[in-house]
């Protein structure tokens, strides 16, 4: 089994311990997600955010 070292990711700016290029994700703009979420929850509801969905972006970029 191969163990990857910390900071094994690539991209602009700092790389987090899990390999994320934070500056890259900061450049992404919404693509309809806020509207979909707003439409799916009742007015005044609160949301517990458990992740940023970075795997979706990573997988999309792999297909390019």
Steps between C-alpha positions, in 0.01 A plus 500: 500500500637839401467782751481849357688772686311796645453789258504268198263719297591747230358833395534870568577634847517306822422130509310370802604189691249295300636630167245770411610808308289752692576791266365299206165437668478866602501596130192290417171686463153367583336302223138492617570319827371780729171512311457122516564495874272798563223331303539171690465628857221685678536872572687561826658153508861453605757280328778292653778510239702177512724555203582721207441244224856520378489142370242608241731772369801270505314226313369752242854626440634144457259444212637797305 
